[in-house]
Amino acid sequence: MPVATVEECIALKDDICLLAAERDGKVVEGFDFGNSPFAYTTEKVKGKTIVLTTTNGTHAIDESKRTAYQVIIGSFLNVDAVCDYLKTQDKDVFLLCAGWKNKFNLEDTLFAGAVVSRLKDENYFQDDSSTAAEDLYQLAKHDLGAYTAKTSHSERLKLLGIEEDIKFCLQENITQTIPVLKGNKLVKMVF
């Protein structure tokens, strides 16, 4: 269950929920998890509901659900599955990059560029931000790790000793799962 604030996360605590809160790359004190993918092992989370708030991503989800026809979650980890799904839809696509504290973020923009690159032959109208994102992706796609090493986010994670999170999250297509927002929960999309 993605929520925008730490307070909302705490308010939803019950006996079957795990609470996850990350702010500025760190696990919020008193919470079970932050947002490191390595924390969410099957042994820890199977059969549990996770109430999650992050510095950027859950805020973006919260903003999106107000007006979007459908909210799906994409990353390099599922980029082809996301694009294959979008190609089957007769809908406009709005890519919302979570960014960093409501500001531009290079790694999110690179992912958006990867999506634009894969969809550009599908007759979508491409605005200037889409063109810029695709251009950046074309520059970086052969070595995303090296390109993102110069980002402020990479530097923040290095200082926290969790730069392995970046390496993991830059892998393309290690899952075909697409999280989709149903009500107030993210669930595995079936299509």
SVG drawing of the C-alpha trace seen along z (x, -y; Angstrom):
<svg xmlns="http://www.w3.org/2000/svg" viewBox="-10 -21 41 38">
<polyline fill="none" stroke="black" stroke-width="0.4" points="0.0,0.0 1.8,-3.1 1.1,-6.2 2.5,-9.7 3.5,-10.4 5.1,-8.7 2.1,-9.6 -0.2,-7.8 2.0,-4.8 1.9,-4.7 -1.9,-5.1 -2.3,-2.0 -0.3,0.3 -2.0,3.5 -1.1,7.1 -0.5,8.3 1.2,5.1 4.8,4.4 5.7,0.8 8.3,-0.6 9.5,-4.2 12.4,-5.8 13.4,-9.4 16.6,-10.7 17.7,-7.2 17.6,-6.0 15.1,-3.7 13.0,-5.9 13.7,-4.9 11.2,-2.4 10.2,-1.0 10.7,2.6 12.1,1.5 13.2,-1.4 13.2,-1.1 16.2,1.1 15.2,4.0 17.5,6.3 15.4,5.9 12.3,7.4 13.1,11.1 10.4,13.7 11.0,15.0 10.3,11.5 7.3,10.4 5.4,13.4 1.8,13.2 2.2,9.8 0.8,6.4 3.5,3.7 2.5,0.1 5.2,-1.9 6.2,-5.6 9.2,-6.9 10.8,-10.3 9.6,-10.5 7.9,-7.5 4.9,-7.1 4.2,-10.8 4.2,-10.5 1.8,-7.5 -0.5,-9.6 -0.5,-12.5 -1.1,-10.2 -4.1,-8.3 -6.2,-11.4 -6.6,-11.8 -5.1,-8.8 -7.2,-6.2 -4.7,-3.6 -1.4,-3.8 1.3,-1.2 4.8,-1.1 7.8,-0.7 11.5,-0.6 14.4,0.8 13.7,4.1 10.4,4.5 10.8,2.1 9.9,4.4 6.8,5.8 5.6,2.3 6.1,1.3 4.5,4.5 1.5,3.7 1.3,0.1 1.3,1.1 -1.9,3.1 -3.7,0.1 -5.6,-2.5 -4.8,-5.2 -2.6,-8.2 0.5,-7.5 1.8,-10.0 5.2,-9.1 5.6,-10.6 9.2,-10.5 9.2,-10.5 12.4,-12.7 14.1,-13.9 12.1,-16.1 9.9,-17.4 13.0,-18.2 14.4,-16.7 16.2,-13.3 18.5,-11.9 18.0,-8.1 14.1,-8.4 14.4,-10.4 16.6,-7.7 13.9,-5.2 11.3,-7.4 13.6,-7.7 13.9,-3.9 10.1,-3.7 9.8,-6.5 12.4,-4.7 10.5,-1.5 7.1,-3.2 8.2,-5.7 6.9,-3.6 3.5,-3.3 2.1,-6.6 2.3,-8.4 2.7,-12.2 6.1,-12.9 6.5,-16.2 9.8,-18.0 10.4,-16.3 9.9,-12.9 12.4,-13.8 14.9,-15.0 14.4,-11.8 14.9,-9.6 18.0,-11.5 19.5,-11.1 18.7,-7.3 20.3,-6.9 23.5,-8.5 23.5,-6.3 21.9,-2.9 25.2,-1.1 26.4,-1.6 23.7,-2.9 25.9,-2.3 28.7,-4.6 26.2,-7.3 24.3,-7.3 27.5,-7.2 27.7,-11.0 24.2,-11.6 23.6,-13.3 21.4,-10.3 24.3,-8.0 26.5,-10.1 23.9,-10.1 23.6,-6.3 27.4,-5.9 27.6,-8.0 25.0,-5.7 26.9,-2.6 24.0,-1.3 25.2,-1.9 24.5,1.8 20.8,0.7 21.6,-1.3 23.4,1.5 20.5,3.8 17.8,1.4 19.6,0.6 19.3,4.2 16.8,4.5 14.0,7.0 14.7,9.3 11.0,9.5 7.8,9.5 5.7,8.4 4.0,5.0 2.6,3.5 -0.7,1.8 -2.6,-0.4 -6.0,1.2 -7.8,-0.9 -5.2,-1.8 -2.9,1.3 -0.3,2.2 -1.0,5.7 0.5,7.8 -1.1,7.0 -2.6,9.9 -3.1,9.3"/>
</svg>
